[in-house]
Amino acid sequence: MRDSEIILRSLALARNLEKYSGSMVSFVNRFCLEAQLFSPGQAEEASADFKEFLEITSRLPEDTFKRSGKFSGVLFEGFFSAWVRQEKTATPDKLAKAVLSVKDGQPFADTLQEGSTKTVNVSRRIQLAEKALTSR
C-alpha cells in the first residue's frame, strides 16, 4: 500500500498543492474523490504525467531518490510535483542533477523535522525541487 500512497500523494500535490492544509490523509482522500469525477481527458493526462515521469526516472541512477539507503517518498513526490508544475520541461540529466543538489542538503533535511506533512514543510520541499529544476 505504501507505493499506492506515494502515487496518490504525488498526483494530488502536483495538481492541488494550493489546497493542501496540513492533513495529508484528508488531502489525498479529497483528491481521490475529485479524481473519480475526472473527465477521460483529465484521467489520461494524470496517468500520462506519472508514466512519463517514471520513464524519465527509470534512466536515472538507482539511488537517485534514496536517502540513508532507503527510497524517499517525500523526495520523489516533491520532484514529481515540481516537474508537473513546471510543465514537464526537465530532461533526465537535469532531473538527476537537481535531485542530487537537494536531497542531502540541510534545507531539505529541515523539512523532515517536526512534522514532514506540515503545510510549510510540504510546500518548502516542492519549492526546493522547483528551484533546483530551474537553476541548471
N, C-alpha and C positions, 0 to 999 in steps of 0.2 A: 504493500500500500504506500510505502514511502515514495516510490517512483511516481505513482499517480498524484500524490500530494505535490511533489515538485513540479510536475507538468501543469497542474491546475493553478498553483501559486504563480508560476511563471507567466502563464497566459493571462491570468487576472491582473497581475501587476503591469504587464505590458500594455493592456488595454484600459485599465481603470485605476491607475496609480492615484489620481486625484481624488478618488472615492475612498481610499484606504484611511481608516480612522483608528487603527490600533489593535483591533481584534482580527487576527488572520483567519480564524475559523469562520467568523461571521462574514468576513470579506469574501472568502472563497465560496462559501455557501451562496451568498448573493450572486456572485459571478456565475455559479453553476445554474442558478435559476434563470438568470438573464440569458445564458448560453442556450438553454432549452428553447428559447424564443428566437434564436438567431435565424436569419434567412439562410437558404442554402449557400448563398454567396458569402455571407459572414462566416459561416461554419467552415467553408472551404478556405477562406483567407486565413483563419486562425490555424487550421490544420497545416496549410501550406507554409505559413511562417515557421511553425515548430519543426516541420520536416526539413525546411531549408536550413534552419539553424543547426539541426542535428547533422545534416550533410556537411556543412562547413566545419563544425566542431569535430567531426569524425576524422578530419585531416590534421588535427592538432595533436601535439604530444599527449600521451595518455594521462599524464599528471596535470594537465592544464587547469582543471577545475578541482584539484585536490589541495587540501590544506592539512598539514600534520598527517599526511599519508592517507587521508580519507576524502571521499568525494564531498564537496561543499555545496549543498543545495542552495544556500543563500548567495554564494558566489555565482553559481550557474544562473539562478533566477535574476540576479542583478544585471548580468551581462545580456541575457536574453531580452529582458525588458528594455535595457538601453538600446540594444541593436534594433528591436522593433520600433521603438520610439524615434530612432534616428533614421527611419525608413530603410533599414537593412543595407546600409552602404559599406560596412566593414568587410574587408577581404579576410580570408583565413589568417594570413600573416599578420595583418593589422590587429585582428581579434586576439591572436595568441600574445602578441607584444603588450596589448592593453591589459589582458588578464594578468600577465606576469608583473606588470608595473603596479597593479593594485593589490593582488591577493596577499602579499606578505608585508604590506605597508601598515604603519600604525593607524592611519585614518580608517582603513577597512577594519582592522582589529578592534578599534574603538566602537564600531557599530555592532559588535558582537557582545559587548559588555552591557550589563544591566538591562536586559530585555532586547533580544535581537529582533523582536517583532514590533517594538515601539515605532510609531509613525516616523519619528525623526531618524531612527536608525535605518529603516527600510528605504526611506527617501534618500538618505545620505549614500547608501550603498549604490543605488541606481545613479545618483549624481556622479559619484566617483567613476563608475563604469562609463557613463556618457562622456565625461571629461577625458578619460583615457582613450576612448574611441575617436575623439575628435582632435586630440593633441598630437597625433603622429602622422 
